Amino acid sequence: MKIKKGSAMIYVILMLAVLFTTSVIAMQITLASLKQSSSFYQKNQAYYYADSSTEKILYFLDAIADEARGYANSYCYTPSGAPNLDNPEIKTIYENFLNDKNKENYETEIRNIFREKYVEYLDEFFNNNSSYSINKQVKLGENSYTINGTWENWKNNIKNILVNSDFEVDFKIVRDLEEDSDEYKRIFKNISKNNLTSYLKSRYPLETLLVKIKLKNSDVQRYMVTTFEFNPFRDKAFATENKKVYRGYNGLLDYALISGRNIIIANGNSTLTIKGDIYAKGTGNKIEENKPYENYGGVLVGIDSDAIQNLKSNKVSENPTNIASMDTSTGNLIVEGNIYSGYVDKSKNFISGFVRTVTPNSKIEVKQNQNGQGGDVWCHSIITDEKVNSSNITIKNAYIADNVSLYAKNSKINIDNELISYEEANNNTNYNSSSSIVINDTTSKLRIGGRVILFGVAFVDELVKGNNPFKTLETTAINPNFIVYNYNKKNYGEYFSDYILKGNEAFNLSLFEPILSAPVSKSMGFLLDYLYYSKLNNENFDYQYDFGNSIEFNETKISESYFPYFFIANNKIYKLGSGNIESFNDLNTIKSKLTELKQEDGLSEDAAKDESRKKKDEILEKIYFKDKGLDSNSFLDYLDLDFLNSLPDKKIEIIGNKTYVLIQDGDIEIQDLKNYDGYNVFLYSTGNITLNSSGETKVYGTIISMGDLIVKGKNITIEANKENSKKLLNYYSNEEKEDCQKFYRFTAKGITADDYYEQEIYAGLEEKAKTNILIKSKRQVVTK
């Protein structure tokens, strides 16, 4: 029994020893596992710190690269995205593209230049070149940081931003490391530095960021190595489709010239060529004053001292400026577009707006442009002044309120197509607008190629009694016109009131019968009698009448024409319709003695008035400028004059990139427009504008004067090309950005969405890249 008990004890002791040994081993294993687990946690923690720090540093590097992108973009493109033609290198490439239309070559060359400038900026920045320093605010999470300087400044600021109580952080870019340094060899072993960093201009920059993290509570440290490419456009340097920018347009820039008073051409033997429309409000007197034509302004070609004095005497003008004395000069004007001149008073009487040749040998030609548009004159009257021998006016269509008048000798007015009045002369408020033809010398000639719609009632301003004008019912072409009213006069008191016809002492006609009661038959008879006796007994007439060929009229257009009284053309007397013609004084005998009196059927009175009213609506749209998209009564409603007056010097001026803008309060005098040859121009003055040139000059744009607009000098061409005008309106220059914004603000009042400025940004560089960083690889490196 004792032996058995002893054996059991030994077994128990052995078992306890085994258990103890096993327990000790298990405890050691557990402690080692815990220690290993803690090491794994620290290493993972170091990895995440390194990774998050890397992302923050890359965010700042992306902001730096975005500055480089802006630098390269501004070198190649304007802020709106168009090619930067201020840059000779870009201009040459773009002009080559316009010539050869090789899109692929153009994109490749621009892409290469963009990349080169992008690389240049980053290379110089990281080289700590102060000329490429960056001052930028970077928003990181909820915080914003402003950093100024080169890479060294940025690197130190970023390190301060990354300071943390749990770890130490340091970072470098590989370009800052020496390839034979211990740190480089420890991290990158035998990898060539050229594979990790490169700033060759033939490719986008390659760089490697090395971020080192060391935990403060242990000796654990990690490196995060990220190789990336600075590339704002990833795999696409350009968008696949061209971008388009749409902006509104100010229709006022459709006009080449606009004047709140008169347009005066005094260029001698040179020629002013206008490619576009022109408008002159004109100056004049109140309609009831009935001043002669020389007191009215509008578009005047040629000038002398008498004309200047007559213009200065005008009493109706919303602008106080007056032209100074000018030397006598002929003028030559060619308009490839339309002329609009005149304005309407409160009673809708059409005032001023005369298109005149003022001095001998002056010429006006209004014709269609190369697109078949234009050639029309809309005005009060078209006139060759009395002393302007050998002057010519040639136009396509004439739309008038009053007269087409040839007062001068050896002059011509040629109307290729139609002559239509937009005033009916049907009441006391517009009696002065009595559409007629006046030819005062048989050496001058009027040719009309199309239909004629005239109402032929002229008011003779010398004959007024008791404010009642006499409705003369004149012919539309009696030569010498006004003299017929003064023939064979007898003096009864202070008025020459009775007119007695030769051969019929019993027939008297008072010129002072009120406008509404003058007997039509008497007036018609008087004119026929005058024509008859001027042919039958011309020795007793102090002014001999000759039918001649002063007016050439297209007889095939009779059926489309209207003139209610007489029309003498082609050596014939025409009367449309039979109304208002009565047989007295032996009309048949008179007709047989005359060369010919042809009674023809033309438009009815109602149809003629419908045509006239349509034209009146058209001219009202034009001179109110309502056809430009706004409910306006003046071209000034398209410009922000209050904004101009708010500027300290009341002036906006831009000069650069073949662009000249001058807007100012007061007169503008361009001594030599030749200095701006080939420029896009916009001139605006609250006073007068005077243009001169030393040689042949062409500019594109719009010139607006609230006063008189005077053109002198050598041959000048002013073209209101719409596409050029749209570009001019949206012109932008970094150097003059404030004035560019002021210019746009000044014109913005008249900008509408009816006509868009569409700018194509060729090859479509994006305005802002989402990121400038393209990650090539990211890896953790364990050294301890």
C-alpha positions in Angstrom: 0.0 0.0 0.0 2.7 2.5 0.9 4.5 1.7 -2.4 1.4 2.5 -4.4 0.8 5.7 -2.5 4.3 6.9 -3.2 3.9 6.2 -6.9 0.7 8.2 -7.1 2.4 11.1 -5.4 5.3 11.0 -7.9 2.7 11.0 -10.8 0.9 14.0 -9.4 4.2 15.9 -8.9 5.2 15.0 -12.5 1.8 16.2 -13.8 2.0 19.4 -11.9 5.5 20.0 -13.3 4.3 19.4 -16.8 1.3 21.7 -16.3 3.5 24.4 -14.9 6.0 24.2 -17.8 3.1 24.3 -20.3 1.6 27.3 -18.5 4.8 29.2 -18.6 5.2 28.4 -22.3 1.6 29.5 -23.0 2.1 32.7 -21.0 5.3 33.5 -23.0 3.5 32.8 -26.3 0.6 35.1 -25.2 2.9 37.9 -24.2 4.8 37.7 -27.5 1.5 37.8 -29.4 0.4 40.9 -27.6 3.7 42.5 -28.3 3.5 41.6 -32.0 -0.1 42.9 -32.2 0.9 46.3 -30.8 3.7 46.5 -33.4 1.3 45.8 -36.2 -1.1 48.5 -34.9 1.7 51.1 -34.8 2.9 50.2 -38.3 -0.6 50.4 -39.6 -1.1 53.7 -37.8 2.1 55.0 -39.4 0.9 53.9 -42.8 -2.4 55.7 -42.5 -0.6 58.8 -41.2 1.7 58.7 -44.2 -1.1 58.1 -46.6 -3.3 61.0 -45.3 -0.3 63.3 -45.2 0.6 62.4 -48.7 -3.0 63.3 -49.9 -2.8 66.7 -48.2 0.6 67.5 -49.7 -0.7 66.4 -53.1 -3.6 68.8 -52.7 -1.2 71.7 -52.2 0.9 70.5 -55.2 -2.3 70.4 -57.2 -2.9 74.1 -56.3 0.7 74.9 -57.4 0.2 73.1 -60.7 -3.1 74.9 -61.3 -1.1 78.2 -61.3 1.2 76.7 -63.9 -1.9 75.7 -66.0 -3.2 79.3 -65.8 0.2 80.6 -66.8 0.4 78.4 -69.9 -3.3 79.0 -70.7 -2.8 82.8 -70.7 0.2 82.4 -72.9 -1.8 80.5 -75.5 -5.3 81.9 -75.0 -7.3 84.9 -74.0 -9.5 84.8 -70.9 -12.5 84.0 -73.1 -10.6 81.0 -74.7 -9.8 82.4 -78.1 -6.2 82.2 -79.4 -4.0 84.9 -77.9 -3.1 86.9 -81.0 -1.2 89.4 -78.8 1.5 86.7 -78.7 3.4 86.6 -81.9 4.2 82.9 -81.6 0.5 82.0 -81.2 -0.6 84.5 -83.9 1.8 82.9 -86.4 0.4 79.5 -85.7 -3.2 80.7 -85.9 -2.7 82.5 -89.2 -1.0 79.4 -90.6 -4.1 77.5 -89.6 -6.4 80.0 -91.3 -4.3 79.6 -94.5 -3.9 75.9 -94.7 -7.0 74.8 -92.6 -4.9 71.9 -91.1 -6.6 71.3 -87.8 -4.3 68.5 -86.7 -1.1 70.7 -87.2 -2.8 73.6 -85.4 -3.8 71.5 -82.4 -0.4 69.8 -82.2 1.5 73.1 -82.2 -0.7 74.8 -79.7 -0.6 71.7 -77.5 3.2 71.6 -77.6 3.5 75.3 -76.7 1.0 74.9 -73.8 3.0 72.0 -72.4 6.3 73.8 -72.7 5.0 76.8 -70.8 3.4 74.6 -68.2 6.7 72.7 -67.7 8.6 76.0 -67.6 6.5 77.4 -64.8 6.8 74.3 -62.6 10.5 73.9 -63.2 11.2 77.5 -62.3 8.9 77.4 -59.3 10.6 74.3 -57.8 13.9 75.9 -58.6 12.9 78.7 -56.3 12.9 81.4 -59.0 11.3 84.4 -57.4 9.8 85.5 -60.8 7.6 82.4 -60.6 6.5 82.7 -56.9 2.9 82.0 -56.1 0.6 83.9 -53.7 -2.5 81.7 -53.3 -5.2 80.8 -50.8 -5.8 77.1 -50.5 -8.9 75.7 -48.8 -8.3 72.4 -47.0 -11.3 71.0 -45.3 -12.9 73.7 -43.2 -9.6 75.7 -43.1 -8.1 78.1 -45.6 -4.3 78.8 -45.8 -2.6 81.6 -47.7 0.9 80.9 -48.8 3.2 83.2 -50.7 6.6 82.6 -52.3 8.5 79.9 -54.1 8.8 76.2 -53.4 10.9 76.6 -50.3 8.3 78.9 -48.7 5.5 76.6 -49.7 7.3 73.5 -48.4 7.9 75.0 -45.0 4.3 76.3 -44.7 2.9 72.9 -45.6 5.1 71.2 -42.9 3.8 73.6 -40.3 0.2 72.8 -41.4 0.9 69.0 -41.1 2.3 69.3 -37.5 0.6 66.6 -35.3 1.0 65.5 -31.6 1.1 61.8 -32.5 3.8 61.8 -35.2 6.6 63.6 -36.9 6.4 64.3 -40.6 8.9 65.2 -43.2 8.6 65.2 -47.0 10.7 65.9 -50.1 10.3 65.7 -53.8 12.8 63.6 -55.6 14.2 66.5 -57.6 15.5 67.9 -54.2 17.4 64.6 -53.4 20.9 63.7 -54.6 20.9 60.4 -56.3 24.1 59.3 -54.4 22.7 60.3 -51.0 22.2 57.6 -48.3 18.5 58.4 -48.1 18.0 58.1 -51.8 19.8 54.7 -52.0 18.0 53.4 -48.9 14.6 54.1 -50.4 15.1 53.7 -54.1 18.0 51.3 -54.3 19.1 51.1 -57.9 16.2 53.0 -59.5 17.5 55.8 -61.7 16.4 59.3 -60.7 15.4 60.0 -64.3 12.6 57.5 -63.8 11.2 59.4 -60.8 11.5 63.0 -61.8 11.7 64.8 -65.1 11.0 68.3 -66.4 11.7 67.8 -70.1 9.6 70.1 -72.2 8.7 67.3 -74.5 6.4 65.7 -71.9 4.3 66.7 -68.9 6.4 66.9 -65.7 7.0 63.6 -63.8 7.7 63.9 -60.0 7.9 61.6 -57.0 6.8 62.7 -53.5 8.6 61.0 -50.5 6.7 61.4 -47.2 8.3 60.1 -44.0 6.3 59.5 -40.8 7.8 58.6 -37.4 5.5 57.9 -34.5 6.4 59.9 -31.4 5.6 57.1 -28.9 7.8 54.5 -30.7 10.6 54.1 -33.2 8.1 53.0 -35.9 8.5 55.0 -39.1 7.2 54.6 -42.7 7.8 56.1 -46.1 5.0 56.7 -48.6 6.4 57.0 -52.1 4.1 58.5 -54.8 5.1 58.9 -58.4 2.8 61.2 -60.3 2.5 63.3 -63.4 1.6 67.0 -63.4 -1.1 66.9 -66.1 -4.2 69.2 -66.1 -5.9 67.3 -68.9 -5.1 63.7 -68.1 -5.0 61.7 -71.3 -6.7 64.5 -73.3 -4.8 67.7 -73.7 -7.9 69.2 -75.4 -11.6 68.7 -75.3 -13.0 66.5 -78.1 -15.4 69.3 -79.3 -14.9 73.0 -79.7 -16.5 75.2 -77.1 -18.9 78.0 -78.0 -19.5 81.1 -75.9 -22.8 83.1 -76.5 -23.2 86.7 -75.6 -25.8 89.3 -76.4 -25.2 92.1 -78.9 -25.8 95.9 -79.1 -27.5 96.6 -82.4 -26.2 100.1 -82.4 -22.9 98.7 -83.7 -24.6 97.8 -86.9 -24.0 101.4 -87.9 -20.7 102.7 -89.1 -21.5 106.4 -88.4 -24.1 108.0 -86.1 -24.5 111.7 -85.5 -26.8 113.6 -83.2 -26.4 116.6 -85.5 -24.8 116.4 -88.9 -22.4 114.2 -90.8 -20.1 116.5 -92.9 -17.7 115.2 -95.5 -15.0 117.6 -96.4 -12.3 115.4 -97.9 -11.6 117.2 -101.2 -10.6 114.9 -104.0 -10.4 111.9 -101.6 -13.2 109.5 -100.9 -14.8 108.4 -97.7 -16.1 104.8 -98.1 -18.7 103.6 -95.6 -19.4 99.9 -95.5 -22.5 99.8 -93.4 -25.4 102.1 -92.5 -25.1 105.7 -91.3 -27.6 107.9 -89.4 -27.6 111.6 -89.0 -30.3 113.3 -86.9 -29.7 116.6 -88.7 -30.4 120.1 -87.6 -33.2 122.4 -88.7 -35.8 125.0 -87.8 -39.3 124.5 -86.6 -41.6 123.4 -89.3 -43.8 126.4 -89.1 -40.9 128.7 -89.9 -40.6 127.3 -93.4 -36.9 128.0 -93.9 -35.3 127.1 -97.2 -33.2 124.0 -97.6 -29.9 125.6 -96.8 -30.9 126.0 -93.2 -31.3 122.2 -92.7 -28.7 119.6 -91.9 -28.3 115.9 -92.2 -25.7 114.3 -94.4 -23.7 117.1 -96.1 -21.1 116.3 -98.7 -18.8 119.3 -99.2 -18.8 122.4 -97.0 -18.3 126.2 -97.2 -18.6 129.2 -94.9 -22.2 130.0 -96.0 -23.3 126.4 -95.2 -21.6 126.6 -91.8 -23.3 129.9 -91.0 -26.7 128.5 -92.1 -26.3 125.4 -90.0 -25.3 127.5 -86.9 -28.5 129.5 -87.3 -30.7 126.4 -86.8 -33.0 126.7 -83.8 -34.0 123.1 -83.4 -31.3 120.9 -82.0 -31.2 118.9 -78.9 -27.4 119.1 -78.8 -25.7 122.5 -78.0 -22.4 121.8 -79.8 -21.7 123.9 -82.9 -19.1 123.3 -85.6 -16.2 125.7 -85.9 -15.3 127.5 -89.1 -14.0 125.2 -91.8 -12.2 125.8 -95.1 -14.3 125.4 -98.2 -14.0 121.8 -99.5 -15.6 119.5 -101.9 -16.5 116.0 -100.7 -16.9 112.5 -101.9 -19.0 109.9 -100.1 -19.6 106.2 -101.0 -22.0 104.2 -98.8 -22.2 100.5 -99.2 -25.3 100.3 -97.0 -28.2 102.7 -96.2 -28.4 106.4 -95.2 -31.0 107.3 -92.6 -31.4 111.0 -91.7 -34.0 113.1 -89.8 -36.2 113.0 -86.8 -39.9 113.4 -85.9 -41.4 116.1 -83.7 -44.2 115.7 -81.3 -46.8 116.0 -84.1 -44.9 113.3 -86.1 -43.8 115.8 -88.6 -40.5 114.7 -90.2 -37.9 117.4 -89.5 -34.5 118.0 -91.1 -32.6 115.0 -92.4 -31.5 116.4 -95.8 -29.0 114.6 -97.9 -27.2 117.3 -99.8 -24.2 118.1 -102.0 -23.1 121.5 -100.8 -20.1 122.5 -103.0 -19.3 122.0 -106.7 -18.0 118.6 -107.9 -19.1 116.9 -104.7 -20.5 113.3 -105.1 -22.6 110.9 -103.2 -23.0 107.2 -104.1 -25.2 104.9 -102.1 -25.1 101.3 -103.3 -25.6 97.7 -102.3 -22.8 95.8 -100.5 -21.3 92.6 -101.7 -24.3 90.7 -100.1 -26.8 92.6 -102.1 -28.0 94.7 -99.2 -28.3 98.4 -98.8 -28.4 101.2 -101.4 -31.3 103.1 -99.9 -31.7 106.7 -98.7 -34.4 107.5 -96.2 -34.5 111.2 -95.5 -36.5 114.4 -95.6 -35.1 115.6 -99.0 -32.3 114.8 -101.5 -30.8 118.0 -102.9 -28.0 119.4 -105.0 -27.5 122.9 -103.7 -28.0 125.8 -106.0 -24.3 126.7 -106.5 -22.9 123.2 -106.6 -22.3 122.8 -110.3 -21.4 119.4 -111.6 -22.3 117.4 -108.5 -23.8 113.9 -108.6 -25.9 111.7 -106.4 -26.5 108.1 -107.2 -28.6 105.8 -105.1 -30.7 102.6 -105.4 -34.0 103.6 -103.8 -35.1 107.0 -102.5 -37.7 107.3 -99.7 -38.5 110.9 -98.9 -40.8 113.2 -96.9 -40.5 116.2 -99.2 -38.5 116.8 -102.4 -35.9 115.5 -104.7 -34.4 118.7 -105.9 -31.8 119.6 -108.5 -31.1 123.3 -107.9 -27.6 123.2 -109.5 -26.5 123.3 -113.1 -24.9 120.3 -114.8 -25.8 118.0 -111.9 -27.3 114.5 -111.8 -29.4 112.5 -109.4 -29.7 108.9 -110.4 -32.3 106.7 -108.6 -31.8 103.1 -109.9 -35.1 101.9 -108.7 -38.0 103.5 -106.9 -38.8 107.0 -105.6 -41.5 106.8 -102.9 -42.8 109.4 -100.4 -43.7 108.4 -96.9 -45.6 111.6 -96.3 -49.0 112.2 -97.9 -49.2 116.0 -97.4 -52.8 115.5 -96.4 -53.3 117.9 -93.5 -52.1 121.1 -92.1 -49.4 119.5 -89.9 -47.3 118.0 -92.6 -47.9 120.3 -95.5 -44.2 121.0 -95.9 -43.6 117.3 -96.6 -45.2 117.4 -100.0 -43.2 114.9 -102.0 -42.2 116.5 -105.3 -39.5 116.8 -107.8 -37.8 120.1 -108.3 -35.4 120.8 -111.2 -34.3 124.4 -111.6 -32.0 124.1 -114.6 -32.4 122.1 -117.7 -28.7 121.2 -117.8 -29.3 118.9 -114.8 -31.0 115.5 -115.0 -32.9 113.1 -112.8 -33.2 109.5 -113.8 -35.7 107.1 -112.1 -35.6 103.5 -112.9 -38.6 102.1 -111.0 -42.0 103.2 -109.8 -42.8 106.6 -108.5 -45.2 107.4 -105.7 -45.4 111.1 -104.9 -48.2 113.3 -103.7 -47.0 116.4 -105.4 -48.4 119.2 -103.3 -45.7 121.7 -102.6 -45.8 124.7 -100.2 -44.1 127.8 -101.5 -42.6 129.3 -98.3 -42.3 132.9 -99.6 -46.1 133.1 -99.9 -47.8 133.1 -96.6 -50.8 135.2 -95.5 -52.5 134.9 -92.1 -50.5 131.7 -91.4 -52.5 130.0 -94.2 -50.3 128.3 -96.7 -51.5 128.1 -100.3 -52.0 124.5 -101.6 -50.6 125.0 -105.0 -51.2 121.5 -106.5 -48.0 121.9 -108.4 -46.7 119.5 -111.0 -44.1 117.1 -109.7 -41.7 118.5 -112.2 -42.4 122.0 -113.4 -39.3 123.7 -114.6 -38.4 126.2 -113.1 -40.8 125.2 -110.4 -41.2 128.1 -108.0 -41.0 130.7 -110.8 -44.3 129.6 -112.1 -45.9 131.0 -108.9 -44.3 134.5 -109.5 -45.1 135.0 -113.1 -47.1 138.0 -114.4 -47.7 139.3 -111.0 -49.6 142.6 -110.3 -49.0 144.5 -107.1 -52.2 145.0 -105.0 -51.1 146.6 -101.8 -48.3 144.8 -100.0 -49.1 141.4 -101.4 -48.7 140.1 -105.0 -52.0 138.4 -104.7 -53.4 138.1 -108.2 -51.9 136.1 -111.1 -53.2 136.9 -114.6 -52.6 134.5 -117.4 -51.4 135.6 -120.8 -54.1 135.6 -123.4 -56.9 135.4 -120.9 -57.2 138.6 -118.9 -60.5 137.4 -117.3 -58.8 134.5 -115.6 -57.3 135.4 -112.2 -55.9 133.0 -109.6 -55.3 134.1 -106.1 -52.3 132.4 -104.5 -53.7 133.2 -101.1 -56.8 131.1 -101.1 -56.8 129.0 -97.9 -55.3 125.5 -98.2 -58.6 123.7 -98.0 -60.5 125.9 -100.4 -58.2 126.5 -103.3 -60.1 125.4 -106.4 -58.4 122.5 -108.0 -59.7 123.4 -111.5 -58.2 126.9 -111.3 -54.8 125.6 -110.1 -54.7 122.9 -112.8 -55.9 125.3 -115.5 -53.3 127.8 -114.4 -50.5 125.3 -114.9 -51.8 124.1 -118.2 -52.2 127.6 -119.4 -48.6 128.4 -118.3 -47.3 125.4 -120.2 -49.3 126.3 -123.3 -48.3 130.0 -123.5 -44.7 129.3 -122.6 -44.5 127.2 -125.8 -46.9 129.3 -127.9 -45.6 132.8 -127.1 -42.3 132.3 -125.4 -40.9 135.7 -126.4 -43.2 137.3 -123.9 -42.2 135.0 -121.1 -39.2 136.1 -119.0 -38.4 132.4 -118.3 -38.6 130.2 -121.3 -39.8 126.7 -120.6 -38.4 123.7 -122.3 -39.6 120.2 -121.8 -36.2 118.9 -122.6 -35.0 115.6 -121.1 -34.4 116.7 -117.5 -36.3 113.7 -116.2 -36.0 110.2 -117.5 -38.7 107.9 -116.3 -39.4 104.2 -116.8 -42.7 104.2 -118.6 -43.2 100.5 -117.9 -43.6 101.4 -114.2 -46.7 103.6 -114.8 -49.1 101.0 -113.6 -47.2 100.8 -110.3 -46.8 104.5 -109.8 -48.9 107.4 -108.4 -48.7 111.2 -108.9 -52.0 113.0 -108.6 -51.1 116.0 -110.8 -48.5 116.4 -113.5 -45.3 114.6 -114.2 -43.0 115.8 -117.0 -40.5 113.2 -118.1 -39.2 111.7 -121.3 -40.2 115.0 -123.1 -43.9 114.2 -122.2 -46.4 115.4 -119.7 -48.0 112.6 -117.7 -51.2 112.8 -115.7 -52.4 109.7 -113.9 -56.1 109.1 -114.0 -58.8 111.5 -115.1 -59.8 112.9 -111.8 -59.6 116.7 -111.1 -59.0 117.6 -114.8 -61.7 119.8 -116.2 -62.0 121.2 -119.7 -61.8 124.9 -119.7 -59.7 127.5 -121.6 -60.1 125.0 -124.5 -58.1 122.2 -122.9 -58.1 120.2 -126.2 -56.4 123.1 -128.0 -53.9 123.4 -125.3 -53.2 119.7 -125.4 -52.8 119.8 -129.2 -50.2 122.6 -128.9 -48.2 120.8 -126.2 -45.7 118.1 -127.2 -47.9 115.5 -125.5 -50.2 115.2 -122.5 -50.6 111.5 -121.7 -53.3 110.4 -119.3 -52.4 107.0 -117.8 -53.8 104.7 -115.2 -51.6 104.0 -112.2 -52.1 103.0 -108.6 -55.3 104.2 -107.0 -55.0 106.9 -104.3 -55.8 104.4 -101.6 -53.2 101.9 -102.8 -50.6 104.7 -103.0 -51.4 105.9 -99.5 -51.1 102.3 -98.2 -47.6 102.1 -99.7 -46.7 105.5 -98.3 -47.9 104.5 -94.8 -45.8 101.3 -94.9 -42.7 103.3 -95.7 -43.6 105.8 -92.9 -43.8 102.9 -90.4 -40.4 101.6 -91.6 -38.6 105.0 -91.3 -40.2 105.5 -87.8 -38.7 102.2 -86.7 -35.3 103.2 -88.0 -35.1 106.8 -86.6 -36.6 105.7 -83.3 -34.0 102.8 -83.3 -36.8 100.4 -82.3 -35.7 97.9 -84.9 -32.7 97.2 -82.7 -34.7 95.2 -80.2 -35.6 97.9 -77.6 -38.5 100.2 -77.2 -36.4 103.3 -77.8 -36.8 106.8 -79.1 -33.1 107.6 -79.6 -29.8 105.9 -80.2 -28.7 107.3 -76.8 -31.1 104.8 -75.2 -28.5 102.2 -76.2 -25.7 103.7 -74.2 -25.3 104.2 -70.4 -24.5 107.9 -70.2 -25.2 108.0 -66.5 -22.4 105.4 -66.0 -20.0 107.5 -68.2 -20.8 110.6 -66.1 -20.2 108.7 -62.9 -16.5 108.1 -63.9 -14.1 110.6 -62.4 -12.7 111.7 -65.7 -15.8 110.8 -67.8 -13.6 108.9 -70.1 -12.9 105.3 -71.2 -9.9 104.5 -73.4 -8.5 101.2 -74.7 -5.5 100.9 -77.1 -4.0 97.5 -77.9 -4.2 94.4 -80.0 -5.5 96.4 -83.1 -8.3 97.8 -80.9 -9.0 101.4 -80.2 -11.9 102.5 -77.9 -12.3 106.1 -76.9 -15.4 107.3 -75.1 -15.4 110.7 -73.5 -17.3 113.8 -72.5 -16.3 116.5 -74.9 -15.0 116.8 -78.5 -12.8 114.1 -80.0 -10.3 115.1 -82.8 -8.3 112.3 -84.4 -5.4 114.1 -86.0 -4.3 111.1 -88.1 -6.6 108.0 -88.3 -3.8 106.4 -90.3 -2.2 105.5 -86.9 -5.2 103.1 -86.4 -5.2 101.5 -89.8 -6.6 98.0 -89.6 -8.0 98.6 -86.1 -11.4 97.7 -84.6 -12.6 101.1 -83.3 -15.4 102.5 -81.2 -15.6 106.3 -80.7 -18.2 108.1 -78.7 -18.3 111.8 -77.9 -20.9 114.1 -76.2 -19.5 116.8 -78.5 -18.1 116.8 -82.1 -15.9 114.2 -83.6 -13.4 115.2 -86.3 -11.5 112.5 -88.3 -8.4 113.3 -90.4 -5.9 111.0 -92.1 -2.5 111.4 -93.8 -3.0 108.5 -96.1 -5.3 105.7 -97.1 -6.8 104.2 -94.0 -9.3 101.4 -93.2 -10.9 100.8 -89.8 -13.7 98.6 -88.6 -16.3 99.6 -86.1 -18.7 102.4 -85.0 -18.3 106.1 -84.5 -20.9 108.0 -82.6 -21.1 111.8 -82.1 -23.8 113.6 -80.2 -22.6 116.7 -82.1 -21.3 117.0 -85.6 -19.3 114.3 -87.2 -16.7 115.7 -89.6 -14.5 113.6 -91.9 -11.5 115.1 -93.7 -8.2 113.8 -94.9 -7.2 111.2 -97.4 -9.1 108.1 -98.5 -10.8 106.6 -95.5 -12.8 103.4 -95.3 -15.0 102.7 -92.2 -16.6 99.3 -92.1 -19.3 98.2 -89.6 -18.7 94.5 -90.1 -21.0 92.7 -87.7 -18.6 89.9 -86.7 -15.9 92.4 -86.1 -18.3 94.6 -84.1 -19.3 91.6 -81.9 -15.6 90.9 -81.2 -15.0 94.5 -80.5 -17.9 94.7 -78.0 -16.6 91.6 -76.2 -12.9 92.7 -76.3 -10.9 91.8 -73.2 -7.3 92.5 -72.3 -5.6 91.6 -69.0 -3.6 94.8 -69.1 -6.7 96.9 -69.5 -9.3 94.7 -67.9 -10.9 97.6 -65.9 -11.4 99.7 -69.0 -12.7 96.7 -70.9 -15.3 96.1 -68.2 -16.2 99.8 -68.4 -16.6 99.7 -72.1 -18.9 96.7 -71.9 -20.9 98.4 -69.1 -21.2 101.5 -71.2 -22.8 99.5 -74.1 -24.6 96.9 -72.0 -27.8 99.1 -71.8 -28.5 98.3 -75.4 -27.5 94.6 -75.4 -30.3 92.2 -76.2 -30.5 88.5 -76.8 -31.9 88.9 -80.2 -28.6 88.6 -81.9 -25.9 86.5 -80.3 -22.2 86.9 -80.4 -21.0 83.3 -80.8 -17.3 82.8 -80.1 -15.8 79.4 -80.9 -12.9 78.5 -78.6 -11.0 76.4 -81.1 -9.7 73.1 -79.7 -11.6 73.9 -76.4 -9.1 74.2 -73.6 -11.0 73.6 -70.4 -11.4 76.7 -68.2 -10.5 74.8 -65.0 -9.1 71.3 -64.5 -10.6 69.1 -61.7 -7.1 68.0 -60.8 -3.6 68.6 -62.1 -2.3 65.4 -60.6 -2.2 62.1 -62.4 -1.0 59.3 -60.0 1.3 56.8 -61.6 2.1 54.7 -58.5 1.8 54.8 -54.7 3.7 52.4 -52.4 4.8 52.0 -48.8 8.5 51.5 -48.0 9.5 49.9 -44.7 13.1 50.7 -43.5 12.7 50.0 -39.8 
